Amino acid sequence: MGSEGKRAASTLAENRREAENPRIAMGHMRVQDIEKADAYEYLDACLLAVDECGLPRPRPEKGNKEIALARVILEFGVRTRKITKNPFDGVDRLQTIKRDRRVTDKELALAVAVGRRMGGPQQICALALKTAFLCLRRSVEVRSLTRDQIKPEGIMWRGA
């Protein structure tokens, strides 16, 4: 706690979820037996992924993210002298297609309208979404907003 390298609780929770698929794929292996080729095998499987109906649903972005997380986990093993070298160092990422898309005013208005109709936490979530959009902030920064940060001259943001 208090370390500059400490990750936020929300990031750690997301990391636990993201680590589940690589754990399922490689959890039966001893860490000392993991090789760079295992990362490439995992990434290839991500390109051949199918949905529950059997339709192709490649997931290169997710695969890249999961292998990057596995590399960080293995690097911790190196740091704590559990292993001597990180087998996932230097693994090439899968090619991805960058899709930039602007959220339309209509889409944002729909999210707020549905949130208002549902009320409670859904309305708060919709308003937080709109705040993040309008203020160019990350959702984690909006979710941690407190009343004392809201001033007559504007919102006083703290880094996440």
MDAnalysis code that builds the backbone (N, CA, C; Angstrom):
import MDAnalysis as mda
import numpy as np

u = mda.Universe.empty(480, n_residues=160, atom_resindex=np.repeat(np.arange(160), 3), trajectory=True)
u.add_TopologyAttr("name", ["N", "CA", "C"] * 160)
u.add_TopologyAttr("resid", np.arange(1, 161))
u.add_TopologyAttr("resname", ["MET", "GLY", "SER", "GLU", "GLY", "LYS", "ARG", "ALA", "ALA", "SER", "THR", "LEU", "ALA", "GLU", "ASN", "ARG", "ARG", "GLU", "ALA", "GLU", "ASN", "PRO", "ARG", "ILE", "ALA", "MET", "GLY", "HIS", "MET", "ARG", "VAL", "GLN", "ASP", "ILE", "GLU", "LYS", "ALA", "ASP", "ALA", "TYR", "GLU", "TYR", "LEU", "ASP", "ALA", "CYS", "LEU", "LEU", "ALA", "VAL", "ASP", "GLU", "CYS", "GLY", "LEU", "PRO", "ARG", "PRO", "ARG", "PRO", "GLU", "LYS", "GLY", "ASN", "LYS", "GLU", "ILE", "ALA", "LEU", "ALA", "ARG", "VAL", "ILE", "LEU", "GLU", "PHE", "GLY", "VAL", "ARG", "THR", "ARG", "LYS", "ILE", "THR", "LYS", "ASN", "PRO", "PHE", "ASP", "GLY", "VAL", "ASP", "ARG", "LEU", "GLN", "THR", "ILE", "LYS", "ARG", "ASP", "ARG", "ARG", "VAL", "THR", "ASP", "LYS", "GLU", "LEU", "ALA", "LEU", "ALA", "VAL", "ALA", "VAL", "GLY", "ARG", "ARG", "MET", "GLY", "GLY", "PRO", "GLN", "GLN", "ILE", "CYS", "ALA", "LEU", "ALA", "LEU", "LYS", "THR", "ALA", "PHE", "LEU", "CYS", "LEU", "ARG", "ARG", "SER", "VAL", "GLU", "VAL", "ARG", "SER", "LEU", "THR", "ARG", "ASP", "GLN", "ILE", "LYS", "PRO", "GLU", "GLY", "ILE", "MET", "TRP", "ARG", "GLY", "ALA"])
u.atoms.positions = np.array([
    [0.843, -1.191, 0.000],
    [0.000, 0.000, 0.000],
    [0.881, 1.246, 0.000],
    [0.425, 2.274, -0.686],
    [1.164, 3.522, -0.733],
    [2.300, 3.538, -1.745],
    [2.626, 2.402, -2.338],
    [3.691, 2.345, -3.326],
    [3.221, 3.011, -4.615],
    [4.145, 3.688, -5.294],
    [3.780, 4.312, -6.564],
    [3.387, 3.275, -7.601],
    [3.943, 2.086, -7.494],
    [3.635, 1.019, -8.444],
    [2.354, 0.274, -8.127],
    [1.713, 0.603, -7.009],
    [0.485, -0.086, -6.589],
    [-0.625, 0.205, -7.576],
    [-1.310, -0.822, -7.970],
    [-2.428, -0.659, -8.897],
    [-3.709, -0.438, -8.117],
    [-4.650, 0.271, -8.731],
    [-5.940, 0.523, -8.096],
    [-6.678, -0.791, -7.902],
    [-7.548, -0.833, -6.895],
    [-8.320, -2.039, -6.605],
    [-9.128, -2.472, -7.829],
    [-9.680, -1.511, -8.575],
    [-10.462, -1.851, -9.765],
    [-9.576, -2.495, -10.833],
    [-8.330, -2.032, -10.948],
    [-7.394, -2.619, -11.914],
    [-7.037, -4.039, -11.502],
    [-6.806, -4.247, -10.216],
    [-6.471, -5.588, -9.735],
    [-7.631, -6.553, -9.950],
    [-8.856, -6.085, -9.730],
    [-10.029, -6.937, -9.959],
    [-10.137, -7.300, -11.436],
    [-9.909, -6.332, -12.306],
    [-9.950, -6.586, -13.751],
    [-8.828, -7.554, -14.149],
    [-7.645, -7.393, -13.564],
    [-6.526, -8.301, -13.849],
    [-6.873, -9.726, -13.453],
    [-7.559, -9.904, -12.325],
    [-7.953, -11.257, -11.902],
    [-8.883, -11.895, -12.933],
    [-9.820, -11.104, -13.452],
    [-10.742, -11.618, -14.477],
    [-9.983, -11.958, -15.759],
    [-9.080, -11.068, -16.164],
    [-8.336, -11.283, -17.403],
    [-7.353, -12.443, -17.297],
    [-6.874, -12.734, -16.110],
    [-5.912, -13.820, -15.927],
    [-6.581, -15.192, -15.973],
    [-7.908, -15.225, -15.924],
    [-8.620, -16.502, -15.860],
    [-8.439, -17.333, -17.132],
    [-8.565, -16.728, -18.309],
    [-8.417, -17.494, -19.560],
    [-7.013, -18.069, -19.733],
    [-5.951, -17.278, -19.544],
    [-4.619, -17.899, -19.626],
    [-4.417, -18.975, -18.554],
    [-5.010, -18.795, -17.383],
    [-4.888, -19.811, -16.340],
    [-5.548, -21.109, -16.780],
    [-6.718, -21.001, -17.415],
    [-7.410, -22.194, -17.921],
    [-6.547, -22.869, -18.999],
    [-5.947, -22.058, -19.880],
    [-5.159, -22.607, -20.985],
    [-3.816, -23.185, -20.535],
    [-3.177, -22.552, -19.547],
    [-1.815, -22.966, -19.183],
    [-1.664, -23.353, -17.713],
    [-2.733, -23.318, -16.962],
    [-2.663, -23.578, -15.527],
    [-2.223, -24.981, -15.159],
    [-2.324, -25.902, -16.096],
    [-1.902, -27.287, -15.826],
    [-0.384, -27.463, -15.957],
    [0.285, -26.408, -16.459],
    [1.729, -26.499, -16.708],
    [2.521, -25.971, -15.517],
    [3.705, -26.546, -15.310],
    [4.623, -25.983, -14.322],
    [5.209, -24.710, -14.930],
    [5.395, -23.691, -14.114],
    [5.914, -22.415, -14.618],
    [7.243, -22.616, -15.333],
    [8.082, -23.489, -14.802],
    [9.397, -23.731, -15.413],
    [9.282, -24.360, -16.799],
    [8.137, -24.964, -17.110],
    [7.954, -25.631, -18.398],
    [7.326, -24.720, -19.459],
    [6.877, -23.544, -19.068],
    [6.242, -22.618, -20.022],
    [7.305, -22.050, -20.951],
    [6.990, -22.031, -22.247],
    [7.902, -21.516, -23.259],
    [7.235, -20.406, -24.050],
    [8.041, -19.649, -24.770],
    [7.532, -18.558, -25.595],
    [6.489, -19.081, -26.593],
    [6.705, -20.287, -27.105],
    [5.784, -20.885, -28.074],
    [4.387, -21.052, -27.481],
    [4.291, -21.228, -26.168],
    [2.978, -21.351, -25.526],
    [2.186, -20.055, -25.656],
    [2.866, -18.916, -25.575],
    [2.198, -17.628, -25.757],
    [1.669, -17.516, -27.185],
    [2.485, -17.932, -28.158],
    [2.051, -17.869, -29.554],
    [0.903, -18.844, -29.829],
    [0.949, -20.001, -29.204],
    [-0.149, -20.961, -29.344],
    [-1.452, -20.353, -28.801],
    [-1.349, -19.666, -27.670],
    [-2.520, -19.005, -27.068],
    [-3.047, -17.912, -28.003],
    [-2.137, -17.096, -28.533],
    [-2.551, -16.020, -29.434],
    [-3.192, -16.573, -30.705],
    [-2.649, -17.667, -31.241],
    [-3.240, -18.301, -32.425],
    [-4.656, -18.789, -32.120],
    [-4.847, -19.339, -30.924],
    [-6.181, -19.796, -30.525],
    [-7.147, -18.615, -30.431],
    [-6.647, -17.459, -30.013],
    [-7.496, -16.267, -29.937],
    [-7.966, -15.836, -31.326],
    [-7.124, -16.050, -32.324],
    [-7.514, -15.710, -33.706],
    [-8.565, -16.673, -34.251],
    [-8.586, -17.910, -33.741],
    [-9.515, -18.931, -34.220],
    [-10.743, -19.088, -33.321],
    [-10.903, -18.190, -32.356],
    [-12.001, -18.304, -31.394],
    [-13.358, -18.257, -32.101],
    [-14.330, -18.969, -31.531],
    [-15.700, -18.981, -32.045],
    [-16.659, -18.653, -30.896],
    [-17.832, -18.139, -31.251],
    [-18.823, -17.838, -30.217],
    [-19.627, -19.086, -29.880],
    [-20.632, -18.944, -29.012],
    [-21.413, -20.109, -28.566],
    [-22.208, -20.765, -29.693],
    [-22.414, -20.057, -30.802],
    [-23.124, -20.621, -31.959],
    [-22.151, -21.245, -32.969],
    [-20.868, -21.192, -32.661],
    [-19.880, -21.765, -33.563],
    [-19.426, -20.813, -34.668],
    [-19.847, -19.566, -34.590],
    [-19.444, -18.582, -35.596],
    [-18.082, -17.998, -35.231],
    [-17.247, -17.706, -36.236],
    [-15.925, -17.143, -35.951],
    [-16.048, -15.834, -35.165],
    [-15.269, -15.732, -34.123],
    [-15.245, -14.512, -33.310],
    [-13.816, -14.285, -32.814],
    [-12.924, -13.902, -33.744],
    [-11.533, -13.691, -33.349],
    [-11.433, -12.596, -32.288],
    [-10.475, -12.759, -31.374],
    [-10.316, -11.805, -30.291],
    [-8.846, -11.432, -30.105],
    [-8.242, -10.832, -31.142],
    [-6.814, -10.522, -31.047],
    [-6.481, -9.501, -29.955],
    [-7.330, -8.489, -29.765],
    [-7.055, -7.466, -28.751],
    [-7.028, -8.087, -27.366],
    [-8.018, -8.938, -27.092],
    [-8.113, -9.586, -25.784],
    [-6.926, -10.526, -25.575],
    [-6.562, -11.275, -26.611],
    [-5.415, -12.167, -26.512],
    [-4.131, -11.413, -26.202],
    [-3.929, -10.285, -26.905],
    [-2.744, -9.462, -26.643],
    [-2.717, -8.997, -25.187],
    [-3.866, -8.552, -24.707],
    [-3.954, -8.041, -23.337],
    [-3.694, -9.149, -22.315],
    [-4.235, -10.330, -22.570],
    [-4.070, -11.446, -21.632],
    [-2.621, -11.943, -21.604],
    [-1.972, -12.009, -22.747],
    [-0.571, -12.435, -22.781],
    [0.317, -11.362, -22.142],
    [-0.012, -10.096, -22.342],
    [0.753, -9.026, -21.689],
    [0.642, -9.152, -20.166],
    [-0.550, -9.466, -19.685],
    [-0.742, -9.663, -18.246],
    [0.034, -10.889, -17.764],
    [-0.001, -11.972, -18.529],
    [0.757, -13.176, -18.165],
    [2.250, -12.860, -18.099],
    [2.739, -12.016, -19.013],
    [4.139, -11.611, -18.996],
    [4.479, -10.859, -17.714],
    [3.577, -9.962, -17.293],
    [3.787, -9.206, -16.050],
    [3.807, -10.155, -14.845],
    [2.915, -11.124, -14.848],
    [2.869, -12.101, -13.752],
    [4.166, -12.912, -13.716],
    [4.616, -13.362, -14.877],
    [5.865, -14.123, -14.939],
    [7.065, -13.264, -14.541],
    [7.003, -11.988, -14.864],
    [8.092, -11.082, -14.478],
    [8.177, -10.974, -12.959],
    [7.034, -11.042, -12.289],
    [7.036, -11.066, -10.824],
    [7.763, -12.318, -10.331],
    [7.585, -13.432, -11.044],
    [8.309, -14.660, -10.704],
    [9.811, -14.487, -10.825],
    [10.252, -13.728, -11.840],
    [11.674, -13.440, -12.009],
    [12.151, -12.560, -10.854],
    [11.371, -11.542, -10.549],
    [11.740, -10.597, -9.488],
    [11.879, -11.290, -8.135],
    [11.018, -12.264, -7.873],
    [11.046, -12.973, -6.589],
    [11.893, -14.237, -6.644],
    [12.635, -14.413, -7.745],
    [13.570, -15.533, -7.934],
    [12.889, -16.904, -7.949],
    [11.633, -16.944, -8.349],
    [10.945, -18.230, -8.509],
    [11.320, -18.862, -9.847],
    [11.593, -17.993, -10.844],
    [12.077, -18.453, -12.151],
    [13.255, -17.568, -12.550],
    [14.088, -18.061, -13.457],
    [15.284, -17.293, -13.815],
    [15.074, -16.351, -14.992],
    [14.170, -16.695, -15.903],
    [13.908, -15.779, -17.026],
    [12.440, -15.844, -17.400],
    [11.973, -14.759, -17.994],
    [10.571, -14.647, -18.373],
    [10.388, -15.215, -19.780],
    [9.669, -16.337, -19.918],
    [9.513, -16.938, -21.244],
    [8.672, -16.090, -22.197],
    [7.894, -15.147, -21.680],
    [7.041, -14.343, -22.555],
    [7.675, -13.011, -22.954],
    [8.931, -12.799, -22.577],
    [9.622, -11.585, -23.036],
    [9.753, -11.628, -24.550],
    [9.466, -10.507, -25.189],
    [9.664, -10.395, -26.627],
    [8.613, -11.071, -27.490],
    [7.483, -11.475, -26.908],
    [6.410, -12.082, -27.706],
    [5.776, -10.993, -28.568],
    [5.694, -11.259, -29.876],
    [5.077, -10.294, -30.792],
    [3.565, -10.314, -30.618],
    [2.990, -9.132, -30.630],
    [1.539, -9.009, -30.491],
    [0.849, -9.346, -31.815],
    [-0.406, -9.727, -31.710],
    [-1.207, -9.954, -32.911],
    [-1.546, -8.617, -33.555],
    [-1.676, -8.630, -34.865],
    [-2.116, -7.432, -35.577],
    [-3.574, -7.160, -35.206],
    [-3.886, -5.921, -34.960],
    [-5.271, -5.538, -34.657],
    [-5.673, -4.395, -35.565],
    [-6.964, -4.271, -35.748],
    [-7.500, -3.168, -36.543],
    [-8.015, -2.122, -35.567],
    [-7.412, -0.940, -35.633],
    [-7.837, 0.131, -34.734],
    [-9.128, 0.734, -35.263],
    [-10.114, 0.776, -34.390],
    [-11.398, 1.340, -34.777],
    [-11.667, 2.573, -33.917],
    [-11.563, 3.736, -34.516],
    [-11.908, 4.961, -33.816],
    [-13.341, 5.320, -34.175],
    [-14.131, 5.553, -33.168],
    [-15.521, 5.898, -33.408],
    [-15.957, 6.887, -32.351],
    [-16.621, 7.898, -32.760],
    [-17.136, 8.874, -31.803],
    [-18.517, 8.439, -31.323],
    [-18.730, 8.618, -30.039],
    [-20.059, 8.374, -29.479],
    [-20.932, 9.528, -29.946],
    [-22.084, 9.211, -30.486],
    [-22.961, 10.268, -30.990],
    [-23.781, 10.861, -29.846],
    [-24.261, 12.076, -30.068],
    [-25.132, 12.718, -29.077],
    [-26.373, 11.866, -28.831],
    [-26.867, 11.225, -29.887],
    [-28.046, 10.369, -29.779],
    [-27.790, 9.176, -28.850],
    [-26.624, 8.546, -29.007],
    [-26.270, 7.396, -28.170],
    [-26.130, 7.801, -26.705],
    [-25.507, 8.940, -26.475],
    [-25.339, 9.424, -25.108],
    [-26.689, 9.778, -24.495],
    [-27.536, 10.424, -25.271],
    [-28.883, 10.776, -24.784],
    [-29.685, 9.513, -24.470],
    [-29.547, 8.476, -25.291],
    [-30.247, 7.220, -25.042],
    [-29.777, 6.589, -23.727],
    [-28.459, 6.584, -23.494],
    [-27.920, 6.014, -22.251],
    [-28.478, 6.746, -21.036],
    [-28.535, 8.073, -21.103],
    [-29.053, 8.863, -19.985],
    [-30.557, 8.620, -19.823],
    [-31.294, 8.553, -20.930],
    [-32.742, 8.316, -20.855],
    [-33.054, 6.954, -20.243],
    [-32.333, 5.932, -20.664],
    [-32.548, 4.585, -20.110],
    [-32.172, 4.568, -18.630],
    [-31.073, 5.227, -18.274],
    [-30.664, 5.315, -16.875],
    [-31.718, 5.991, -16.020],
    [-32.281, 7.082, -16.541],
    [-33.341, 7.791, -15.794],
    [-34.568, 6.903, -15.615],
    [-34.936, 6.183, -16.674],
    [-36.103, 5.309, -16.619],
    [-35.904, 4.201, -15.589],
    [-34.682, 3.650, -15.539],
    [-34.394, 2.564, -14.607],
    [-34.199, 3.078, -13.184],
    [-33.669, 4.295, -13.060],
    [-33.464, 4.895, -11.751],
    [-32.323, 4.259, -10.975],
    [-32.140, 4.724, -9.743],
    [-31.146, 4.165, -8.828],
    [-29.742, 4.137, -9.393],
    [-29.025, 3.015, -9.178],
    [-27.632, 2.941, -9.617],
    [-27.473, 3.053, -11.135],
    [-28.486, 2.616, -11.884],
    [-28.396, 2.724, -13.353],
    [-28.394, 4.191, -13.785],
    [-29.179, 5.028, -13.093],
    [-29.191, 6.446, -13.426],
    [-27.852, 7.084, -13.055],
    [-27.323, 6.708, -11.912],
    [-26.022, 7.236, -11.497],
    [-24.948, 6.834, -12.513],
    [-25.002, 5.594, -12.969],
    [-24.036, 5.098, -13.956],
    [-24.158, 5.883, -15.263],
    [-25.371, 6.134, -15.709],
    [-25.587, 6.879, -16.952],
    [-25.078, 8.312, -16.824],
    [-25.324, 8.934, -15.684],
    [-24.836, 10.303, -15.478],
    [-23.313, 10.336, -15.372],
    [-22.729, 9.303, -14.770],
    [-21.267, 9.215, -14.698],
    [-20.685, 9.046, -16.102],
    [-21.359, 8.248, -16.935],
    [-20.934, 8.066, -18.317],
    [-20.931, 9.402, -19.049],
    [-21.997, 10.160, -18.875],
    [-22.086, 11.459, -19.543],
    [-21.011, 12.412, -19.017],
    [-20.784, 12.394, -17.710],
    [-19.748, 13.249, -17.126],
    [-18.375, 12.889, -17.683],
    [-18.071, 11.606, -17.745],
    [-16.782, 11.163, -18.280],
    [-16.636, 11.615, -19.734],
    [-17.705, 11.472, -20.504],
    [-17.677, 11.864, -21.916],
    [-17.434, 13.365, -22.058],
    [-18.182, 14.152, -21.311],
    [-18.094, 15.608, -21.433],
    [-16.769, 16.165, -20.906],
    [-16.195, 15.512, -19.907],
    [-14.976, 16.012, -19.275],
    [-13.714, 15.310, -19.766],
    [-13.870, 14.412, -20.744],
    [-12.732, 13.660, -21.271],
    [-11.952, 12.968, -20.150],
    [-12.684, 12.267, -19.293],
    [-12.082, 11.565, -18.163],
    [-12.338, 10.078, -18.282],
    [-11.568, 9.305, -17.532],
    [-11.783, 7.868, -17.481],
    [-12.904, 7.581, -16.486],
    [-13.595, 6.481, -16.717],
    [-14.729, 6.155, -15.854],
    [-14.311, 5.990, -14.400],
    [-13.108, 5.459, -14.149],
    [-12.655, 5.264, -12.773],
    [-12.516, 6.606, -12.052],
    [-12.145, 7.658, -12.777],
    [-12.031, 8.981, -12.168],
    [-13.403, 9.541, -11.821],
    [-14.381, 9.287, -12.658],
    [-15.734, 9.777, -12.388],
    [-16.364, 8.992, -11.243],
    [-16.133, 7.680, -11.224],
    [-16.724, 6.848, -10.162],
    [-16.187, 7.214, -8.787],
    [-14.956, 7.718, -8.726],
    [-14.379, 8.062, -7.422],
    [-14.608, 9.525, -7.053],
    [-15.405, 10.235, -7.816],
    [-15.695, 11.643, -7.572],
    [-16.436, 11.815, -6.248],
    [-16.026, 12.800, -5.456],
    [-16.711, 13.098, -4.194],
    [-17.283, 14.512, -4.247],
    [-18.242, 14.786, -3.371],
    [-18.903, 16.103, -3.375],
    [-17.919, 17.246, -3.174],
    [-16.909, 17.048, -2.335],
    [-15.967, 18.137, -2.067],
    [-15.108, 18.490, -3.282],
    [-15.107, 17.645, -4.318],
    [-14.365, 17.960, -5.532],
    [-15.163, 18.849, -6.485],
    [-16.455, 19.011, -6.219],
    [-17.307, 19.825, -7.096],
    [-17.377, 21.234, -6.521],
    [-16.820, 22.183, -7.242],
    [-16.721, 23.578, -6.814],
    [-17.538, 24.448, -7.765],
    [-17.868, 25.667, -7.359],
    [-18.598, 26.582, -8.268],
    [-17.857, 26.814, -9.583],
    [-16.521, 26.793, -9.539],
    [-15.760, 27.025, -10.771],
    [-15.529, 25.773, -11.601],
    [-15.938, 24.625, -11.081],
    [-15.827, 23.382, -11.841],
    [-15.454, 22.214, -10.966],
    [-15.163, 21.095, -11.598],
    [-14.794, 19.876, -10.893],
    [-13.275, 19.851, -10.718],
    [-12.842, 19.583, -9.508],
    [-11.425, 19.464, -9.211],
    [-11.063, 17.990, -9.302],
    [-10.387, 17.588, -10.391],
    [-10.096, 16.185, -10.633],
    [-8.832, 15.749, -9.927],
    [-8.850, 14.527, -9.445],
    [-7.656, 13.889, -8.907],
    [-7.302, 12.763, -9.862],
    [-6.023, 12.558, -10.105],
    [-5.605, 11.483, -10.986],
    [-6.016, 10.130, -10.404],
    [-6.388, 9.207, -11.283],
    [-6.813, 7.885, -10.828],
    [-5.621, 7.078, -10.382],
])
